């Protein structure tokens, strides 16, 4: 059975990897995300890397927003390794997912099931719940 992901040309597959600090970049967190995307089949030239916290002011992620607003086009796929690599806020995650859907861009978070690529009611529910959990985890880390 061919999945939606496998039907998208390699040239139309993009990845985004982010770490929050330079220390994480040096301890191979960024490289491990990149390796996951390459293993998935995303061409290395289509993987965009960034160092900066998602909790900072939104303009502080210029690479991410350039990818979203200028590079990706209809028929492309954006893959991230974890939901919190693109957002730690439920509302901004849902807005991003909606923005990509409106532009005809498939979106896959690797730690979610492959059928998440399909825009079914189940995948909508799961992604909303997981975005809320990611926000909760971030708030708990800050508390500690």
Protein Blocks (a to p, Z undefined) as FASTA:
>chain_A
ZZfklmpcfklpccddddfbfklmmnommmmmmmmmmmnopafklpccdeddfkbcfklm
mmlmmmmmmmpcghiacddfbfklmoccfklmmmmmmmmmmnopacddfkbcfklmpccf
klmmmmmmmmmmmmmmmmmmmmZZ
